[in-house]
């Protein structure tokens, strides 16, 4: 299911398609804002969105066989709920 299909499903249950698009967009924006701050977002029955840190590490460029350094990064994850 993509975003357009999600909007269609929400519109069937609640309101017009335009209002459903605003609601889905607002929900995604709120989740993104919380993740940027480093907070976790828990949707009971669905899962938990969060941010984790990946340590800096040594790597190797396979084309030139030169060692390289990968900096520390933050990445998003979704831990699905039991349902």
DACORZI-V177719 format. One record per residue. N is the residue number from 1. RES is the residue in one small letter. SS is DSSP state (H for helix, E for strand, - for the rest). OMEGA is omega in radians with two decimals (none if undefined). NEAR is the number of other C-alpha atoms within 10 Angstrom. Layout:
BEGIN
((N/RES/SS/OMEGA/NEAR) (N/RES/SS/OMEGA/NEAR))
END
This chain:
BEGIN
((1/x/-/3.09/5) (2/x/-/-3.05/6) (3/x/H/-3.14/11) (4/x/H/3.11/12) (5/x/H/3.07/10) (6/x/H/3.10/13) (7/x/H/3.11/20) (8/x/H/3.13/15) (9/x/H/3.11/13) (10/x/H/-3.14/18) (11/x/H/3.11/17) (12/x/H/-3.03/11) (13/x/H/-2.94/9) (14/x/-/-2.92/10) (15/x/-/3.13/11) (16/x/-/-3.12/13) (17/x/H/-3.14/16) (18/x/H/3.11/11) (19/x/H/3.10/14) (20/x/H/3.11/20) (21/x/H/3.10/19) (22/x/H/-3.13/12) (23/x/H/3.14/15) (24/x/H/3.10/16) (25/x/H/3.12/14) (26/x/H/3.11/12) (27/x/H/3.12/12) (28/x/H/3.13/11) (29/x/H/3.12/12) (30/x/H/3.10/13) (31/x/H/3.13/17) (32/x/H/-3.13/16) (33/x/H/3.13/12) (34/x/H/-3.13/15) (35/x/H/3.09/18) (36/x/H/3.10/14) (37/x/H/-3.13/9) (38/x/-/3.12/14) (39/x/-/3.05/14) (40/x/-/3.11/18) (41/x/E/-3.12/17) (42/x/E/3.04/16) (43/x/E/-3.05/11) (44/x/-/-3.13/11) (45/x/-/3.14/10) (46/x/-/-3.14/13) (47/x/E/-3.12/15) (48/x/E/3.01/15) (49/x/E/3.14/19) (50/x/E/3.13/19) (51/x/E/3.07/18) (52/x/E/3.11/12) (53/x/E/3.05/10) (54/x/E/-3.08/12) (55/x/-/3.00/11) (56/x/-/-3.10/11) (57/x/E/3.09/10) (58/x/E/3.12/10) (59/x/E/3.13/12) (60/x/E/3.07/12) (61/x/E/-3.06/10) (62/x/-/-3.11/8) (63/x/-/-3.07/6) (64/x/-/-3.13/7) (65/x/-/3.10/9) (66/x/E/3.07/9) (67/x/E/3.12/10) (68/x/E/-3.12/11) (69/x/E/3.09/11) (70/x/E/-3.09/12) (71/x/-/3.07/10) (72/x/-/-3.11/10) (73/x/E/2.99/10) (74/x/E/3.10/12) (75/x/E/-3.14/10) (76/x/E/3.06/14) (77/x/E/3.02/13) (78/x/E/3.05/14) (79/x/E/-3.07/11) (80/x/E/3.06/14) (81/x/-/-3.10/12) (82/x/-/-3.12/8) (83/x/-/none/7))
END
